Amino acid sequence: MSEHSGTSGISGTAFLKGHGTQNDFVIVPDPDGRIDLSAADVAALCDRRAGIGADGVLRVVRSAAEPAAAGMAGQAEWFMDYRNADGSIAEMCGNGVRVFARYLVHAGHAGSGELAVATRGGVKRVRIAADAPDGTPGDVTVDMGRAAFPGPDGVTVTVDGRSWPALNVNMGNPHAVAFVEDLAHAGHLYEAPATAPAGAYPQGVNVEFVVDRGERHVAMRVHERGSGETRSCGTGACAVAVAAIRRDGADPAATGEAVRYTVDVPGGRLVIEEFPDGRIEMTGPAVIVAEGVLA
Ligand SMILES: N[C@@H](CCC[C@H](N)C(=O)O)C(=O)O
């Protein structure tokens, strides 16, 4: 039985469902900022048995209509109000912003090509490739900005009695990246992995487990703060790529050359490119799969 109170409080609200490499989202169009989405509403929408089911919610609101985004209205007409499946707010969602851009085109708010999206992590520029002749939607690329490495050093991640050192990477939101021998060693990931030292992540953390697949090619699993294990995480894939790039001694700032890594996730494949100025671009599929109205 669901512990959530249901979506009756937002009955009649239009929604869509979309995903990027199976990181899935309920999209709630709210152009004029009239919907007050509580944490309980979000959790009920994301409930995979009693709700629509998703890893998170994307509320689509004009930047000018959202106090948190009004300062970005001159640069980006639309604000992505992202929430995790448990109703918590996160600073950034990389797959979310790609799906958000796909929605803007789907709804006729933007044409394919380039557009800007306001997020809590700042304005992100997105490119939407043209659809293939057979109708396959073109990939969506987002400029994710630069990674930061906030420390602390010496952090470890532990699952089922195995521990690994982790690198802290901030992609707007916090990630701990651990290279492991086998993705199965991450276990069932029903709960958040243990981290040490205690208090290293007062705001929580997304944890990525990574293995090598080939040259500049890795695979990962992720436990997301506020959503549990998901089939993809865009900010996580970027964090993994920059961790792998540094581990492999291929830092573009040092070599002056852009570096591209392929990151396989359980739900598909993302391509991450880091440029000499530190900017990171992420490319992959993003699609809308359903739309309806909440009963
Ligand atoms: N799936 C997202 C990340 C969503 C936010 C994350 N759970 C957090 O709390 O930081 C992505 O694609 O980046």
PDBQT file of the ligand as one rigid body, heavy atoms in Angstrom, charges set to zero:
ROOT
HETATM    1  N1  LIG A 301      18.972  12.078 -12.509  1.00  0.00    +0.000 N 
HETATM    2  C1  LIG A 301      19.538  13.359 -12.478  1.00  0.00    +0.000 C 
HETATM    3  C2  LIG A 301      20.018  13.877 -11.145  1.00  0.00    +0.000 C 
HETATM    4  C3  LIG A 301      18.829  14.239 -10.235  1.00  0.00    +0.000 C 
HETATM    5  C4  LIG A 301      19.202  14.917  -8.942  1.00  0.00    +0.000 C 
HETATM    6  C5  LIG A 301      19.881  14.026  -7.948  1.00  0.00    +0.000 C 
HETATM    7  N2  LIG A 301      19.072  12.908  -7.535  1.00  0.00    +0.000 N 
HETATM    8  C6  LIG A 301      20.286  14.863  -6.721  1.00  0.00    +0.000 C 
HETATM    9  O1  LIG A 301      19.569  14.850  -5.696  1.00  0.00    +0.000 OA
HETATM   10  O2  LIG A 301      21.296  15.572  -6.807  1.00  0.00    +0.000 OA
HETATM   11  C7  LIG A 301      20.498  13.624 -13.620  1.00  0.00    +0.000 C 
HETATM   12  O3  LIG A 301      20.222  13.118 -14.717  1.00  0.00    +0.000 OA
HETATM   13  O4  LIG A 301      21.449  14.379 -13.450  1.00  0.00    +0.000 OA
ENDROOT
TORSDOF 0
